[in-house]
Amino acid sequence: MEIMDTTLRDGEQTNGVSFVPHEKLQIAKMLLREVCVDRIEVASARVSEGERRAVTDICAWAARHDCLERVEVLGFVDHHVSLDWIHSCGGKVINLLCKGSQRHCMLQLHKTPEEHIKDICDEIAYADSLGIAVNVYLEDWSNGMKDNRDYVFQLVDALSTRTSVRRFMLPDTLGVLDPLSAVRHLHHMRKRYPNLHFDFHAHNDYDLAIANVSAAVLCGCKGIHTAVNGLGERAGNAPLASVQAILHDHFHLETRIKENMLFQVSRLVESYSGVAVPANKPIVGESVFTQVAGVHADGDNKSNLYCNALLPERFGRVREYALGKNSGKANILKNLEAFGLELTPEQTKKVTSRIIELGDKKEMVTQDDLPYIVSDVLKHDAPQDRVRLINYLVTTAHGLKPTAQLKIEFEGKEYEAQAVGDGQYDAFMRGIRDIFKHRLGRKFPMLTGYYVTIPPGGRTDAFVQAVITWEWEGKTIRTRGLDADQTDAAIKATMKMLNMIY
């Protein structure tokens, strides 16, 4: 089964998303070299000079790495303008956008089917002369099959017998299909053209993209189009990670996809696109491998009773057990085990009660809070802070960059730093990094995630919660800070991190 990922073309048609050339190149490299999708669609021809630079850079890199034939560009039936544009960028494959419904052909192009077919054939003949391979999109194909199937057949009959088209790509352009209608239309296509290569391109307007992909696989389509994180026009395309999981687990089909890279490419695209991945998004969401109910953790202790084929290790992730009001003893034990802590049954009961109490107050409890909760509940001294923030001052002024002055104590010695940053917290972090990385020669973690939450209701005196994610020696650490000021909350989370790693 072929996977063609269109994150860099259809994915960029997500409202508010625009990749700059170097971002497109980095995503293309990861998709082709590390995730190992079969093909990528990287742009629409003629859009802008920025797109020209991006396509040129991607094609040059792909040519050096012997994968140029896996890079595709959307082009139009436009008297060779798109083909010349793609050729000038070094491209070798065009995905030619043709009208897959009679309504689009006659009402948008104002042409008869015969005239449109002639124009398409002229474009393909010119592509052949340039050495550019051609795949054909039948735009609005799903409505074309519903409204006038004979028009679709007339188009495919002509192109399959008179041209060198390699693949016919069947898009549900407006996301109108359901699995039953998808099976019906695809059955007609496969019955009439048993030897043609069909790709299926789903849209998620009715939240049925994955279901329709399953229908396409059942009907014998040889290629599926995806986008990382389900980006795409309107409600998006079929998500790459979900498609891979279904192909592997439900249809037992082989692909080239490296599943352990799906989470990494998801985070890269999330960062570049600015579109946050929902916490509950299958495979790549922050919470999808976290068990909340205590009975689930208990079942995992007893022959993995609450695990399915979507094991987190497949995707480079780990199983976690949430702490909150639904936590049971098994959740607590799983988290204590991760820290190497052992408690008596009575102590475990007390800690569980305390965590449930915090959960009832809607407080977020992370795994990293557990040693402090244990210490508090058992009346031990709090863990000794090796890094202590003595004082700090952060300032901001109109027209000037924010600054930070700070003094810390580490291993009995005091250190001071001053720094300028793009924000108050950035200035503080630059000062901290200067002390540990440059003066003390210590490795310093990478900040990979930062989000702030406040209670609803618009109260300006409410507490702010900052949750920061760090990468440290191959592990992910999350720390939390709570304060009435956002910067102070982030600084508290940072100090907690420093005391965990040093």
RADACOR-V966202 format. One record per backbone hydrogen bond with DSSP energy under -0.5 kcal/mol. CO is the residue of the C=O (numbers start at 1). NH is the residue of the N-H. If there is no record, write none. Layout:
BEGIN
CO:NH
CO:NH
END
This chain:
BEGIN
2:4
2:224
3:5
3:38
3:39
4:226
5:41
6:9
6:10
6:11
10:13
11:14
11:232
14:17
20:23
20:24
21:25
22:26
23:27
24:28
25:29
26:30
27:31
28:32
29:33
29:34
30:34
30:35
30:36
31:36
31:37
35:258
39:5
40:42
40:72
43:74
44:47
48:52
49:53
50:54
51:55
52:56
53:57
54:58
55:59
56:60
57:61
58:62
59:63
60:64
61:65
62:67
62:68
63:66
67:70
68:71
70:40
70:72
72:42
73:95
74:45
75:97
76:78
78:81
80:84
81:85
82:86
83:87
84:88
85:89
86:91
87:90
92:133
93:73
94:96
94:135
95:75
96:98
96:137
97:77
98:100
98:139
101:105
102:106
103:107
103:108
104:108
104:109
105:111
112:116
113:117
114:118
115:119
116:120
117:121
118:122
119:123
120:124
121:125
122:126
123:127
124:128
125:129
126:130
127:131
127:132
128:131
131:133
133:94
134:166
134:167
135:96
136:169
137:98
137:139
138:141
139:100
140:144
141:145
142:146
143:147
144:148
148:151
148:152
149:153
150:154
151:155
152:156
153:157
154:158
155:159
156:160
157:161
158:162
159:163
159:165
167:136
167:169
168:170
168:199
169:138
169:171
170:201
171:141
171:142
171:173
172:175
178:182
179:183
180:184
181:185
182:186
183:187
184:188
185:189
186:190
187:191
188:192
189:193
193:196
196:198
197:168
198:222
198:223
199:170
200:202
200:225
201:172
202:238
204:207
208:212
209:213
210:214
211:215
212:216
213:217
214:218
215:219
216:221
217:220
222:2
223:200
224:4
226:6
227:230
227:240
228:231
231:237
233:236
236:204
238:227
239:243
240:244
241:245
242:246
243:247
244:248
245:249
246:250
246:251
247:253
257:259
258:261
259:262
261:265
262:266
263:267
264:268
265:269
266:270
267:271
268:272
269:273
270:274
274:276
276:278
278:281
279:287
279:288
281:285
282:284
285:288
287:290
289:291
289:320
291:322
293:296
293:297
294:298
295:299
296:300
297:301
298:302
299:302
299:305
300:304
301:303
304:307
309:311
311:314
311:315
312:315
312:317
313:316
320:291
322:324
323:365
324:327
326:294
328:332
329:333
330:334
331:335
332:336
333:337
334:338
335:339
336:339
336:340
336:341
337:340
344:348
345:349
346:350
347:351
348:352
349:353
350:354
351:355
352:356
353:357
354:358
355:359
356:360
357:361
358:361
358:363
359:362
364:366
365:323
366:369
366:370
367:370
369:372
369:373
370:374
371:375
372:376
373:377
374:378
375:380
376:379
384:386
386:388
386:411
388:390
388:409
391:407
393:405
395:403
397:400
400:397
402:421
403:395
404:419
405:393
406:417
407:390
407:391
408:415
409:388
410:413
413:410
415:408
417:406
419:404
421:402
423:427
424:428
425:429
426:430
427:431
428:432
429:433
430:434
431:435
432:436
433:437
433:438
434:438
434:439
435:440
436:442
446:448
446:471
449:469
451:467
453:465
455:458
459:462
463:455
464:466
464:483
465:453
465:467
466:468
466:481
467:451
468:479
469:448
469:449
470:472
470:477
471:446
472:475
475:472
477:470
479:468
481:466
483:464
485:489
486:490
487:491
488:492
489:493
490:494
491:495
492:496
493:497
494:498
495:499
496:500
497:500
497:501
498:502
END
